[in-house]
């Protein structure tokens, strides 16, 4: 499949796909006789994984590490578990921060202004 098809299938800009390829996040695509990139289902799966991991808040460094771990069967699952648990702790920290912000906004001047406007 050509880059445009891969881009549409994953919701990724073509330039981002080229960047991921240059950076080694995606393996280099084969080339057609007319020198177009020719992406495989493996590229589609890898890019889908990268997009999902990024949406879940994993950094590009963590995504690289997860991809490297998935490429090596001899790597223990504990390494993947640790990365996922690190991310989970970060998400929990962000949730706590957001809850604190909600509490602060709920009792702050903005809330009092909204209450006064409803009267």
ABEGO torsion letter per residue (X at the ends): XBAAAAAAAAGBBAAAAAAAAAAGABBBBBBBAAGBBBBBAAAAAAAAAAAAAAAAGBBAAAAAAAAAAAABAABBAAAAAAAAAAAAAAAAAAAAAAAAAAAAAAABAAAAAAAAAAX
